[in-house]
Amino acid sequence: MEVYKDVLEGPAGFSRELGCYIAGMEEVRAQLLKIIADLSDEELYARLVPGAHQIGGLLLHLGENDWWWICAVANG
């Protein structure tokens, strides 16, 4: 029986802790890009419930949060 172990390794040049955060963000970003790669324009414009933000807008917000974290935390 093979045991699967998923280990994140941070990029060189960062502390172990910050490298772990960056590696985690990269992993989640890769998973998200794989999930949303084939969304149509109609799906991006759709709202899950009336009055909610569009799916594309929520995805844009996720990207802006990533950018803020990189600028504010990783770059000091």
MILUM-226700 format. One line per field, with one value per residue (C-alpha): x, y, z; residue in three letters. Coordinates in Angstrom, 1 decimal. Layout:
N
c1 <- [X, ...]
c2 <- [Y, ...]
c3 <- [Z, ...]
type <- [ALA, ...]
This chain:
76
c1 <- [0.0, 1.4, 1.0, 0.4, 1.9, 1.4, 4.2, 4.4, 7.8, 8.3, 10.4, 14.0, 15.0, 12.1, 11.8, 10.2, 7.0, 6.6, 7.6, 4.9, 2.3, 3.5, 3.5, 0.0, -1.3, 0.3, -1.3, -4.8, -4.4, -3.5, -6.5, -8.8, -7.4, -8.0, -11.6, -12.5, -10.6, -13.6, -16.2, -18.2, -19.0, -22.6, -21.3, -19.0, -21.9, -24.2, -25.2, -25.7, -28.7, -30.5, -28.8, -25.4, -22.2, -21.5, -19.2, -16.6, -16.6, -16.0, -13.1, -11.7, -12.0, -10.0, -7.2, -7.2, -6.9, -3.9, -2.3, -2.9, -1.4, 1.7, 2.1, 1.3, 2.7, 5.3, 6.9, 6.6]
c2 <- [0.0, 3.4, 6.3, 9.7, 12.7, 16.2, 18.6, 22.3, 23.7, 27.4, 29.3, 29.9, 33.2, 33.3, 32.3, 28.9, 30.4, 33.0, 30.4, 28.1, 30.8, 31.6, 27.9, 27.5, 30.5, 29.1, 25.7, 27.2, 29.6, 26.6, 24.7, 27.7, 28.3, 24.7, 24.9, 28.2, 27.6, 26.6, 29.0, 30.7, 34.4, 33.6, 31.7, 34.5, 37.0, 34.7, 35.3, 32.4, 34.1, 37.3, 40.4, 38.6, 39.6, 38.1, 35.0, 36.8, 39.7, 37.4, 35.8, 39.3, 40.0, 36.9, 38.0, 41.5, 39.9, 37.9, 41.0, 43.0, 40.2, 40.0, 43.8, 44.3, 41.2, 39.5, 42.8, 44.3]
c3 <- [0.0, -1.0, 1.3, -0.4, 1.3, 0.0, 1.1, 0.2, -0.2, -0.2, -2.8, -2.0, -0.3, 2.1, 5.7, 6.3, 7.5, 4.7, 2.2, 3.5, 3.1, -0.5, -1.4, 0.0, -2.0, -5.2, -4.6, -4.1, -7.0, -9.3, -8.1, -8.7, -12.2, -13.1, -11.8, -13.6, -16.8, -18.9, -17.5, -20.2, -20.3, -19.3, -16.2, -15.2, -15.4, -13.5, -9.9, -7.5, -5.9, -6.8, -5.5, -5.0, -6.9, -10.2, -10.2, -12.3, -9.8, -7.0, -8.8, -9.5, -5.8, -5.0, -7.3, -5.7, -2.3, -3.4, -4.8, -1.6, 0.5, -1.6, -1.5, 2.2, 3.8, 1.6, 0.5, 3.9]
type <- [MET, GLU, VAL, TYR, LYS, ASP, VAL, LEU, GLU, GLY, PRO, ALA, GLY, PHE, SER, ARG, GLU, LEU, GLY, CYS, TYR, ILE, ALA, GLY, MET, GLU, GLU, VAL, ARG, ALA, GLN, LEU, LEU, LYS, ILE, ILE, ALA, ASP, LEU, SER, ASP, GLU, GLU, LEU, TYR, ALA, ARG, LEU, VAL, PRO, GLY, ALA, HIS, GLN, ILE, GLY, GLY, LEU, LEU, LEU, HIS, LEU, GLY, GLU, ASN, ASP, TRP, TRP, TRP, ILE, CYS, ALA, VAL, ALA, ASN, GLY]
